[in-house]
Amino acid sequence: QVQLVESGGGLVQPGGSLRLSCAASGITFSRNEMGWYRQAPGKQRELVAVITNGGTTNYADSVKGRFTISRDNAKRTVYLQMNSLKPGDTAVYYCNQRNWLGSTIYTYWGQGTQVTVSS
């Protein structure tokens, strides 16, 4: 079992910045991918950014150039630096970890943290 605990959400004005953190605990898989998804009211959960334990990243087109995902493998923590925030970024942000054990994928989610971009 893996536990994911997010922090860093809050209220910010348009154009502002926030940094989200997600710390993992529990069992460790040698191959995994950590990432952030978000869900706005009335919308489906969508990918924001992911990063493999080798450092390969992937971003949603809507956040490219504004958000940066990084990870500290020693601390088992993933970060999401969000700059130039827009009202459309308002959502609950969820930390996600996918772990490969052979051909089986184990997926874990955090509890979510609210990000509100408003003046």
Secondary structure as GFF3:
##gff-version 3
##sequence-region A 1 119
A	DSSP	beta_strand	2	7	.	.	.	ID=ss1
A	DSSP	beta_strand	10	12	.	.	.	ID=ss2
A	DSSP	beta_strand	18	26	.	.	.	ID=ss3
A	DSSP	beta_strand	31	39	.	.	.	ID=ss4
A	DSSP	beta_strand	46	52	.	.	.	ID=ss5
A	DSSP	beta_strand	57	59	.	.	.	ID=ss6
A	DSSP	three_ten_helix	61	63	.	.	.	ID=ss7
A	DSSP	beta_strand	67	72	.	.	.	ID=ss8
A	DSSP	beta_strand	77	82	.	.	.	ID=ss9
A	DSSP	three_ten_helix	87	89	.	.	.	ID=ss10
A	DSSP	beta_strand	91	101	.	.	.	ID=ss11
A	DSSP	beta_strand	104	109	.	.	.	ID=ss12
A	DSSP	beta_strand	113	117	.	.	.	ID=ss13
###
